[in-house]
Amino acid sequence: LLSCLRIGKEVNAVAVSNDGRFAAVGLQDYSVQLWDVVAQSLFHVLRGHKNSVNHVAYTPDGEHVASASADKLIKVWNAVK
């Protein structure tokens, strides 16, 4: 999956939505990237953490992504394209 998406940055965590269409990628550059796996395209970069993002997870409905960072914060983001 990661080689198909051509992320090009250091990846710490990956989560795939329940329908398999989207992926959230937690990076060492403090961001979360949201990808359309089918189209193999990046559609959003979420910024707000102050340290590397170590965990990501989709909610069961796929509408939100939770991210946990070494900054000791958990953030919940809108993940709808």
PyMOL commands that place a pseudoatom at each C-alpha (Angstrom):
pseudoatom trace, name=CA, resn=LEU, resi=1, chain=A, elem=C, hetatm=0, pos=[0.000, 0.000, 0.000]
pseudoatom trace, name=CA, resn=LEU, resi=2, chain=A, elem=C, hetatm=0, pos=[2.657, 2.516, 1.004]
pseudoatom trace, name=CA, resn=SER, resi=3, chain=A, elem=C, hetatm=0, pos=[4.721, 1.982, -2.140]
pseudoatom trace, name=CA, resn=CYS, resi=4, chain=A, elem=C, hetatm=0, pos=[1.612, 2.489, -4.281]
pseudoatom trace, name=CA, resn=LEU, resi=5, chain=A, elem=C, hetatm=0, pos=[0.871, 5.818, -2.603]
pseudoatom trace, name=CA, resn=ARG, resi=6, chain=A, elem=C, hetatm=0, pos=[4.404, 7.214, -3.047]
pseudoatom trace, name=CA, resn=ILE, resi=7, chain=A, elem=C, hetatm=0, pos=[4.400, 9.003, 0.299]
pseudoatom trace, name=CA, resn=GLY, resi=8, chain=A, elem=C, hetatm=0, pos=[8.111, 9.776, 0.286]
pseudoatom trace, name=CA, resn=LYS, resi=9, chain=A, elem=C, hetatm=0, pos=[8.315, 10.625, 4.009]
pseudoatom trace, name=CA, resn=GLU, resi=10, chain=A, elem=C, hetatm=0, pos=[9.014, 8.644, 7.157]
pseudoatom trace, name=CA, resn=VAL, resi=11, chain=A, elem=C, hetatm=0, pos=[5.821, 6.806, 8.069]
pseudoatom trace, name=CA, resn=ASN, resi=12, chain=A, elem=C, hetatm=0, pos=[4.997, 5.900, 11.673]
pseudoatom trace, name=CA, resn=ALA, resi=13, chain=A, elem=C, hetatm=0, pos=[1.422, 4.625, 11.350]
pseudoatom trace, name=CA, resn=VAL, resi=14, chain=A, elem=C, hetatm=0, pos=[-1.212, 3.679, 8.780]
pseudoatom trace, name=CA, resn=ALA, resi=15, chain=A, elem=C, hetatm=0, pos=[-4.951, 3.077, 9.092]
pseudoatom trace, name=CA, resn=VAL, resi=16, chain=A, elem=C, hetatm=0, pos=[-7.361, 2.049, 6.348]
pseudoatom trace, name=CA, resn=SER, resi=17, chain=A, elem=C, hetatm=0, pos=[-11.054, 2.932, 6.410]
pseudoatom trace, name=CA, resn=ASN, resi=18, chain=A, elem=C, hetatm=0, pos=[-13.523, 0.063, 6.835]
pseudoatom trace, name=CA, resn=ASP, resi=19, chain=A, elem=C, hetatm=0, pos=[-14.540, 0.252, 3.172]
pseudoatom trace, name=CA, resn=GLY, resi=20, chain=A, elem=C, hetatm=0, pos=[-10.877, 0.086, 2.090]
pseudoatom trace, name=CA, resn=ARG, resi=21, chain=A, elem=C, hetatm=0, pos=[-11.126, 3.239, 0.026]
pseudoatom trace, name=CA, resn=PHE, resi=22, chain=A, elem=C, hetatm=0, pos=[-9.153, 5.671, 2.208]
pseudoatom trace, name=CA, resn=ALA, resi=23, chain=A, elem=C, hetatm=0, pos=[-5.925, 5.586, 4.194]
pseudoatom trace, name=CA, resn=ALA, resi=24, chain=A, elem=C, hetatm=0, pos=[-4.667, 7.842, 6.979]
pseudoatom trace, name=CA, resn=VAL, resi=25, chain=A, elem=C, hetatm=0, pos=[-0.891, 8.022, 7.355]
pseudoatom trace, name=CA, resn=GLY, resi=26, chain=A, elem=C, hetatm=0, pos=[0.843, 9.342, 10.490]
pseudoatom trace, name=CA, resn=LEU, resi=27, chain=A, elem=C, hetatm=0, pos=[4.231, 10.883, 9.755]
pseudoatom trace, name=CA, resn=GLN, resi=28, chain=A, elem=C, hetatm=0, pos=[7.349, 11.962, 11.572]
pseudoatom trace, name=CA, resn=ASP, resi=29, chain=A, elem=C, hetatm=0, pos=[6.891, 15.484, 10.163]
pseudoatom trace, name=CA, resn=TYR, resi=30, chain=A, elem=C, hetatm=0, pos=[4.001, 15.928, 12.671]
pseudoatom trace, name=CA, resn=SER, resi=31, chain=A, elem=C, hetatm=0, pos=[1.271, 15.596, 10.038]
pseudoatom trace, name=CA, resn=VAL, resi=32, chain=A, elem=C, hetatm=0, pos=[-1.440, 13.138, 9.028]
pseudoatom trace, name=CA, resn=GLN, resi=33, chain=A, elem=C, hetatm=0, pos=[-1.995, 12.560, 5.331]
pseudoatom trace, name=CA, resn=LEU, resi=34, chain=A, elem=C, hetatm=0, pos=[-5.359, 11.390, 4.001]
pseudoatom trace, name=CA, resn=TRP, resi=35, chain=A, elem=C, hetatm=0, pos=[-5.230, 9.361, 0.806]
pseudoatom trace, name=CA, resn=ASP, resi=36, chain=A, elem=C, hetatm=0, pos=[-7.793, 8.067, -1.647]
pseudoatom trace, name=CA, resn=VAL, resi=37, chain=A, elem=C, hetatm=0, pos=[-6.429, 4.541, -2.090]
pseudoatom trace, name=CA, resn=VAL, resi=38, chain=A, elem=C, hetatm=0, pos=[-8.501, 3.822, -5.206]
pseudoatom trace, name=CA, resn=ALA, resi=39, chain=A, elem=C, hetatm=0, pos=[-7.292, 6.946, -7.026]
pseudoatom trace, name=CA, resn=GLN, resi=40, chain=A, elem=C, hetatm=0, pos=[-3.852, 6.729, -5.344]
pseudoatom trace, name=CA, resn=SER, resi=41, chain=A, elem=C, hetatm=0, pos=[-4.039, 10.447, -4.585]
pseudoatom trace, name=CA, resn=LEU, resi=42, chain=A, elem=C, hetatm=0, pos=[-3.396, 12.591, -1.533]
pseudoatom trace, name=CA, resn=PHE, resi=43, chain=A, elem=C, hetatm=0, pos=[-6.462, 14.701, -0.759]
pseudoatom trace, name=CA, resn=HIS, resi=44, chain=A, elem=C, hetatm=0, pos=[-5.677, 16.332, 2.578]
pseudoatom trace, name=CA, resn=VAL, resi=45, chain=A, elem=C, hetatm=0, pos=[-2.810, 17.019, 4.981]
pseudoatom trace, name=CA, resn=LEU, resi=46, chain=A, elem=C, hetatm=0, pos=[-3.803, 17.528, 8.607]
pseudoatom trace, name=CA, resn=ARG, resi=47, chain=A, elem=C, hetatm=0, pos=[-1.465, 19.664, 10.705]
pseudoatom trace, name=CA, resn=GLY, resi=48, chain=A, elem=C, hetatm=0, pos=[-1.673, 20.495, 14.375]
pseudoatom trace, name=CA, resn=HIS, resi=49, chain=A, elem=C, hetatm=0, pos=[0.540, 18.094, 16.294]
pseudoatom trace, name=CA, resn=LYS, resi=50, chain=A, elem=C, hetatm=0, pos=[3.819, 19.331, 17.733]
pseudoatom trace, name=CA, resn=ASN, resi=51, chain=A, elem=C, hetatm=0, pos=[5.681, 16.024, 17.471]
pseudoatom trace, name=CA, resn=SER, resi=52, chain=A, elem=C, hetatm=0, pos=[5.629, 12.896, 15.327]
pseudoatom trace, name=CA, resn=VAL, resi=53, chain=A, elem=C, hetatm=0, pos=[2.307, 11.138, 14.819]
pseudoatom trace, name=CA, resn=ASN, resi=54, chain=A, elem=C, hetatm=0, pos=[2.621, 7.577, 16.114]
pseudoatom trace, name=CA, resn=HIS, resi=55, chain=A, elem=C, hetatm=0, pos=[-0.914, 6.182, 15.793]
pseudoatom trace, name=CA, resn=VAL, resi=56, chain=A, elem=C, hetatm=0, pos=[-3.900, 6.761, 13.514]
pseudoatom trace, name=CA, resn=ALA, resi=57, chain=A, elem=C, hetatm=0, pos=[-7.347, 5.141, 13.436]
pseudoatom trace, name=CA, resn=TYR, resi=58, chain=A, elem=C, hetatm=0, pos=[-10.593, 5.617, 11.528]
pseudoatom trace, name=CA, resn=THR, resi=59, chain=A, elem=C, hetatm=0, pos=[-13.932, 5.723, 13.286]
pseudoatom trace, name=CA, resn=PRO, resi=60, chain=A, elem=C, hetatm=0, pos=[-16.201, 2.835, 12.222]
pseudoatom trace, name=CA, resn=ASP, resi=61, chain=A, elem=C, hetatm=0, pos=[-18.263, 5.145, 9.984]
pseudoatom trace, name=CA, resn=GLY, resi=62, chain=A, elem=C, hetatm=0, pos=[-15.096, 6.445, 8.272]
pseudoatom trace, name=CA, resn=GLU, resi=63, chain=A, elem=C, hetatm=0, pos=[-16.005, 10.079, 8.838]
pseudoatom trace, name=CA, resn=HIS, resi=64, chain=A, elem=C, hetatm=0, pos=[-13.258, 10.852, 11.358]
pseudoatom trace, name=CA, resn=VAL, resi=65, chain=A, elem=C, hetatm=0, pos=[-9.631, 9.967, 11.992]
pseudoatom trace, name=CA, resn=ALA, resi=66, chain=A, elem=C, hetatm=0, pos=[-8.028, 9.959, 15.431]
pseudoatom trace, name=CA, resn=SER, resi=67, chain=A, elem=C, hetatm=0, pos=[-4.309, 10.626, 15.677]
pseudoatom trace, name=CA, resn=ALA, resi=68, chain=A, elem=C, hetatm=0, pos=[-1.984, 10.248, 18.655]
pseudoatom trace, name=CA, resn=SER, resi=69, chain=A, elem=C, hetatm=0, pos=[1.363, 11.966, 18.788]
pseudoatom trace, name=CA, resn=ALA, resi=70, chain=A, elem=C, hetatm=0, pos=[4.540, 12.067, 20.837]
pseudoatom trace, name=CA, resn=ASP, resi=71, chain=A, elem=C, hetatm=0, pos=[3.284, 15.516, 21.901]
pseudoatom trace, name=CA, resn=LYS, resi=72, chain=A, elem=C, hetatm=0, pos=[0.940, 13.532, 24.216]
pseudoatom trace, name=CA, resn=LEU, resi=73, chain=A, elem=C, hetatm=0, pos=[-2.200, 14.711, 22.424]
pseudoatom trace, name=CA, resn=ILE, resi=74, chain=A, elem=C, hetatm=0, pos=[-4.972, 12.807, 20.676]
pseudoatom trace, name=CA, resn=LYS, resi=75, chain=A, elem=C, hetatm=0, pos=[-6.765, 14.729, 17.955]
pseudoatom trace, name=CA, resn=VAL, resi=76, chain=A, elem=C, hetatm=0, pos=[-9.938, 13.820, 16.089]
pseudoatom trace, name=CA, resn=TRP, resi=77, chain=A, elem=C, hetatm=0, pos=[-10.192, 15.098, 12.539]
pseudoatom trace, name=CA, resn=ASN, resi=78, chain=A, elem=C, hetatm=0, pos=[-12.881, 15.243, 9.880]
pseudoatom trace, name=CA, resn=ALA, resi=79, chain=A, elem=C, hetatm=0, pos=[-11.846, 12.664, 7.274]
pseudoatom trace, name=CA, resn=VAL, resi=80, chain=A, elem=C, hetatm=0, pos=[-14.574, 13.180, 4.673]
pseudoatom trace, name=CA, resn=LYS, resi=81, chain=A, elem=C, hetatm=0, pos=[-13.211, 13.939, 1.217]
for i in range(1, 81): cmd.bond("trace and resi %d" % i, "trace and resi %d" % (i + 1))
show_as sticks, trace
zoom trace
